[in-house]
Amino acid sequence: MATTTRDDRTAAVPTSAPADSLPADTAPAEQQGRMTHRQILSALSGMLLAMFVAFLSSTVVSNALPTIITELRGTQGQYTWVVTATLLASTASTPIWGKLSDLYSKKLLIQVSIVVFIVGSMLAGLAQSVETLIAWRVLQGLGLGGVQALMQIAMAAMISPRERGRYSGLIGAVMAVATVGGPLIGGLLVDTSWLGWRWCFYVGVPFAVVALVLLQRTLHLPVTKRDVRIDYLGAAFLTAGVSALLIWVTLAGDTFAWASLETALLVGGGLLAGAAFVVTELRAAEPIVPLRLFGDRTTTLSILASIAIGVAMFGSSVFLGQYLQISRGYSPTAAGLLTLPMVGGLLLSSTVSGILITRSGRWKGYLVAGSLLVVLGFALLGTIDHETDMVLLGAFLFVLGVGIGMTMQNLVLAVQNTVAARDLGAASSAVAFFRSLGGTIGVAVLGAVLDSRVSELIARALAGVPGAAQGADGAGLADLADAPPAVRAMIATAYGDATGRVFAVSAAVAVVAVVAVLFIREVALRTETGDERLRTESVG
């Protein structure tokens, strides 16, 4: 039997209170769990700042990565793994955080995840090699996994699906500010000689500390405790399987041949670990990814769409900064400014669609339109090369931003509206998990596609050129700073022409999201919060 306690008696008005006795600024009681609109905004302040830190940690590094890899003499594969390591750790830890939220205080867990993030950030800023940086980025990812999963779980506990659209504009605004501010801050830090790229990891720490204080003062949620056993074995098999396959995709064709003993070992080991994960989930008392969730059509299709969106969005966005800086020659600061159209589209569509969804209670049409715009945006970006007009590029990014803004949050909303209250934590973390998994796979796979295409274009450019073998020695990110001017120009052209293929592949993957969304059955949004539903289900 679950037991419920409240860590702040003023966090909600008793559910027995008559509606006409509530304060004037109270949102509809049956939709807000008796929390006033003011109380919800107060509780969201610390959560949104923590979410800002999570988004900022990704975007602030993206524009600095070309400089980081060049200074630390890294390779294209290591460039990919600086991002992949964080996504992988976040992906693997997300379901565990979700399970822990069923046992311990959600507020405490959010604060713990922020502390883990702070420690990882500080250590990453001290890294003296790419290998060390990747290791500390893993620790960062563990904290980010908690922040991202627990925010959605906490919001589901406080706010009903029907009313959540009212606050989605705030989430969109936070995403937009972090997406705009991150690259700009990162660019300024890199371009400021007395600061440098290491401050890209330090800059989020003050925000995280303030978020800790705000959460302590403003977030008050009931703590529902029940007997929970964490499926550590399942998490281990899942991490091992995904890691083996990602290492194979990243290194195959470069460090070893696609058809080789290493390929057989990595692919075979990854598949075996995956099979062991499924068997473990079937037998575990508290599986890390409850397979019963996939018995629901909406949840299964939303997860499938989230994977596709994750592959396309995370995978391609990582290489946008590389395109703007290496191929087009923009500074990190300018590269950040050039992403403004995408952020503007995201902010506009997430805010408007959230308001309209709250008014109508209907959401599928926005998901369909958003997923189609994601495909269109990536298809348009698939046509770019090293000479594409920047105004045209901005228009393409705006279309993509509008699509993402209408898709990401609404997929989570669809799942939270469908599953049982006891599965809200697991379902919310499952969607975040598979979206991160898609992003992790996308970064690795699209990085391999880019690397292969760049090598192909460079080899083609050097064919028949006297001394090509010597020139090719500098044709890589690790030696870009020291390469002769002619070779640097050749590399810039190759990266510009190769990036279009990355976006084209992303468009093809995003088609899966469109198909999945079309088959989702729309259910009118509930008006009860997660806490109210849990109490009702417990009584029943």
Disulfide bonds with the S-S distance in Angstrom:
none
